[in-house]
Amino acid sequence: MFEDDFLTVACQWANTDEEDLTGYVNGLCTPEGGTHVQGFNDALVSAFNSVSKKKLKLADLKPGLLGFVNVKLSKAAYGSQTKEKLKSPITKEVCSALEPKLKEWLSGNQRMVKNIYKRAILLREARAQSSQLMKAAASLKDKTRKGVLLPGILVMSDPKTPAHKKELFLVEGDSAGGPCKDARDYKFQEVLPLSGKPLNAARKSLARTLASEPIQNILTGLGVDPKHFKTLDPKNIRFRVGRLMLLTDADSDGFHISNLILTALYKLVPVVFELGMVFIVDAPLYFASHKDRKYYGRSLRDIQEKAPKGALITRAKGWGEVPVSMLDEVAFNPATRKLIKVLPISGKDGVKFIKIVGDETKTRKEILGIADHR
C-alpha cells in the first residue's frame, strides 16, 4: 500500500484470471477509470520490467490484480456529467509518484516477481491459443457457409445413402482426386483431396492444429465442428460417414502422411478408432500385368517373385497416374481391395505413440532402435 497527500494505492495479485483495479477521485468511484488509473498502469509496467529485466505488457500483468487507486483533486475534470471517467491530465504525475515505490516493493519480492512472470507467460500463450482457435473456427464456418468445402473440394456421394454406409477416402492432392472420383462408387463413396501435408498434431497446440487447412477439411468431411471442441461429447457426434479410408501413396512419403492424419485423429477425435471407422487401404507399390492378369507387390522383390518372367513391372508413382480400373480393384471395390483396420490405443500404448510422433527425439530413437552416436 502507498499513501501520501495526493495519492492512495492498495493492490495485490490473487490466484484468479479476473482483474479488478478500481479508480476513485476524492473517494468517489470512477467505474471507467481515467488518467489516474492509466498512471498506475504505466508505473506498473515500467517498474516490473525494470526489476525483472523482461518486456511484459499491461495485458500480461493485469490478470489477477486487485486493488484501487484514489487520487485527491480540488478541481477534477471528467468525461461526462456522471463522472465515470477522470480526464484531468495527471497520468505522468501519478506514474512519477508510484514508479519508484513499485520498484522498491518489487525488488524486495523477487520470488513473487518470478512467479508473476511465469504466470504472465502462461496466460499470454493461452490467449494466443484461444485467438488462433477462434480464427480457425471462424475460417471453417465461413468455408462451410460459402460452399467452398462442401461440395467444392469434397466429392460427395448420393445424399440418399445413410451416413453409416458411406466411405470417405482421403487422397493426396487433386491429381489423385480426379481418377479416384472416376473409380469410386457414387452411391456410397466420397473423395476428399488433401492439399498440402498435414502438420504433426502431436507437436502443435490445439489451436495450431485446428488452423491447418488439411485438418479442417478432414474434420468437416467427417461432420465435426471444431468450434465445440472444448465441450465435445463423443457420444453426441453425428458423423457424415461410417468409414474413413486413408488412400495415400504406397511409398514412404505416403506412409508419413498417413501417420500425420492418424496422429491428428488420435488427438482430436479418438472416438473414430473406438467406433472402428478408420481404415488404411493396403495398396501395392509395384504392379505388373501378363496375359490379361494383374500382379501386385509391396516391394520390387515381392513383385518379381509373383509376376512371371517377361511381365512389365511398374512402380506406382502416385494414384493420379494409374488406370481407373486398377484404382477400382485396389481401393474402391469391396470384393477385391485389402484394408487395414486401425484399432484404438489407450493407456501405455497411447503414451508410447505420442512419444514416437511427438517432440521426444531420444525416446523415439530408443523405441525405433536408432543409435545416438553423439
N, C-alpha and C positions, 0 to 999 in steps of 0.2 A: 504494500500500500504506500502511496505517496500523497502528501498533502502540504500545501502552502497557502498563502493568501489568495492566490489566483486559481489554483487547480487542485482537485481531489481525484485520485485514481485508485481503484482497487480491482485486481484481476487475478485469475488463476486458470490453469489448464485442467480440465476434467476428462475423465475417460469416456468421452462421447464424441460423436461426429457433429453434434449441434454446436452453434455458436450464439452467444447472447451477450454482446458488449453494448450496453445501452448508454446513450448520451443524455446529459442533463445540463440545463442552464439555470443557475440560481435555484437548484433543487427541483426544477420543473422538467419533466421528461420531454425529450425531442425524439420521437419514435423513428424518424427518418434520418437521424444522425446529423451530420453537418461538418463544419470546419474543425470543431473541437475533436470529433471522432477521427477525422482524417489526419489531424495532427498526431493523435495517438498511434494510428496505423503506420504513418511514416516513421515515427520514432521506433516502433516495434521492429519493423523490417530492418531498418538501418542498424539498430543495436544488436539484434540477433545475428545478422550476417557478419557484423564486425567481431563479435565474440566467437562465433562458431567457424569463421573463415569459410562460410558457404554462401551460396547465392539462392536463397529462397524468396518466394513471392508471398504477398499477403494471403493469397488463397491457400498456400501451404501451411501457414501459421494460424489462421483463424479458427479452423475446426477444433472444437473443444474449449475454446477460450471464453470464459465467463467473467463478467465484471461490469464496471460502469466508469464513465468519465464525466465529472461535473466541473463546469467552469463558472467562475463568478464574474459577471459583467454588469456594469451600470447601464449601458445602452446597447442592448443586443439587437441585431438585425436578423430577421427570419425570412424564409422563402415564401411564407404565406401568413395570413391573419391567424391561422390556427397554431402557429408557432411549432410546427412539426420538424423543421429543419433549420439549423443555425447557419446563417450566411456571413456573419461577421468575419473579417479577414484575419483570423488568429491561428491558422494552420501552422505557420512557421514558429510562432510564439509557443504554441503547445508542444510542438516537436522539440524545440530547443530546450524546453524545461524538462521534458521527460527522457530524452535520449541518454544523457549521462547517467541518470538514475537507473534506467533499464540496463545499461551496460554493466553498471556496478552490481546490480542484482543478478544478472545472468552470469557474470564472471564468477560469482560466488556459488553458483549452482550448475557446475559443468555437467554433472551426471544428468540433470534434468534437460539441459540443452541437447545432449546427445540423444536422449530418448525422444525429445520433441522432433529432432531432425529425422530420426529413423521413422517415426510415425508420419511425419510430413511426406516423406518419400513414398511410403506405402499408400497413403491417401492419394498422392499425385498419380501413382500408377493405376490405382483403382478408378480414378476419374477418367484417365486416358482410355482404359479398357471399356468403361461404360460408354464413353463417347464413340469409340470405334464400334461397339456393339449396336448402338442406336443408328449409326450411319449404315452399318451392314443391313440391319433390319429394314431401314427406310429404302435402301437401294433395292432389296429383294421385293419389297412391297410395290415399288414403282415399276419394276420389271414385270411383275405378275399382272398389274393393272393395265399396263400398256400392251400386254400380249407378246413381249419380246421373247420370253422363255416359253410360254405356253400360248400357242403351239409353234412359235417360230423355230427355236433350236430343237425342241423335243419333237421327235417323230411319233405321233400318238397312234394308239390302236383304236379299234372300234369302241366308241363310248358306250355301246350297249353291253359290252362284255363286263361281267362282275369284276371288281377290283382284285379279289383273291386269285383270279385265274390269269391275271396279266403278268407279263415279264418285262422288266425294264433293263435293257442292255446298255452298259456304259462302254463306249468305244473311244479310241484315240483320234480326235480331230475330225474335220469334215471329210477328209479323204477316205476314211473308213466308214463314215456315216452314210455316204451315198450307196455303196454296194450293200451295206447292211440293211438299208431301207428296202432295197430290191429283194434281198434274200429272206427277210422276215415274213412271218405270217401276220397280215394286217389285223386279223381278228383279235389277237391277244398279245402281240409282241410290239414293244416300243423301243426306240433307239435314241440315246442321248449322247451326241458327240461332245467330248470334253476338250475345250480349247486351253492348252497350256497344262503344265504339270501341277497337280495339287500340292499345296505346301504340306510340310510334315506337322500334323496337328499335335504330335507329342512334344514338339519343341516350341510351339507358339501358344499364345493366350487364347482364350475362348473368343475374344473379340477379333483378333487377327485371323483366327480360323474361319469365323463366320464371314469375314470380309473377303475371303478368297472366292473369286467368281466360279471356278470349277466346283467348289464345295457348295456354294449357294445353289448352283444348278442341280447338283445331286440331291440336295435336301428338297428342293422344290419339286423335282421329278418324283421323289418319294411321297410328297404331300406334307412335308414337315415345315412349319413356320418358325424360323429362329427367334422371332420376337418373344416367344413364350418359353425360351429355354430355361430361364430361372425357375419357372413354375411348371416345367414339363412333367406330365404324368404319363409314363409309358403305357399305362392301361388305357389311356384316352386317345392315343394316336390312331388316326384313321389313315392308313397308308393307301396311296393310289394304286399300288400294285401288290401282288402277292410274292413276287420273286425279284431279286436284284441280281443281275448277271454281269460279271466282270469279263469283258472280252477285250483284253489288251493284247498287244503283240506278243508273240511267243519267245521273244528274246529277253536279254537281261534288263533292258530299259522298260519293257512292258511289265516284267515281273516287279520292278521297282515301283511303277505307277500303281499296280495292284496293291502293293503293300501300303502305299500312301493313302489310297482310298480306304482300305481296311482299317488303317490307323485312325482316320477321320471318323469313320463309322463307329469304331470302338469308343472314341472319346465323346461323340455327340449323341449317337442313338444306338447304344449297345443292345437294345431290345431286338434289333433286326436279327442278331445272331441267336438270341434266345427263341425267337419265333421260327428259326430255320429258314430265313428268307434269302440268305446270301450264298451265291454260287460263283465259282470260277470256272470258266469254260476251259477244259483241258485240251488246249489247242496244240497241234504239232508245229514244229519249227521247219521241218522238211516234208516235202511231199513228192511223189513220183507217180507216173502212170505208165502202164504197159498193157497193150491189147485190151483197151477199154476198162482196165481195172486200176483202181487208185490205191496208193500205199502212203502211209503217214508214219513219221518218226520224230521223236523229240530231239535226236542228235544225228549227226552225219553217219556215225557207226550204226545207229539204230535203223535208219532208213536203208542203209546199204545191206544190212542183214535181212531186211524184209523184202525189198524190191529185187526182182530178178535182174540178171546181167543184161545190160543194154538199155535198161529203163532210164529215162531222162529225169534226173534228180534236181529239184529246185528248192532253194531256200526262200521261205516266206518273208519278204521284206516288211510287209505290213498288210493289214486286212483291206486296204484300199487298192491293192494290186493283185488280188486273187480273183478267180472266177466266182460269180454268184453261186454257181452250183456247188463249189467247194465250201463256201461260207454256209450255205444251207445245210450241208452234210455235217460240217464240223461244229456249228454253233446253234442253228435255229431249228433243225429237225429233231424233235424229241426222240425219234426212233433210232437215230444214228449218232447223235452227239454224246460226248462224255463230259460229265460235270463233276466238280469237286465241291462238296458242301462244306461251308466254313462253320465250324462249331463254336459255341460260346466259350469264352475263357473267363476265369474269375480267380480270386484269391491269389495264391503264389504265382500261378501261371500268368495272371493279369499283370502283376508287378514285374515279372520277368520280361513280358512282352514290351512293357513301357520302357524298361531299361535297355532293351535291344534297339528300339526305334527312337529313343529319346536322346538326351544330351550326354549320358554317361558313357563316354567312349571306352573307358577302361573296362567297365562291366560288359559292354558289347563285345569287346575283343576277347575277354575271358570266356564268354558263352560260346562265341563262334570259333574259339581255338586259335585266335590270331596272336602271335607273339609280339610283345612290345620290346624292341631292341634298343630303346633309348637309354 
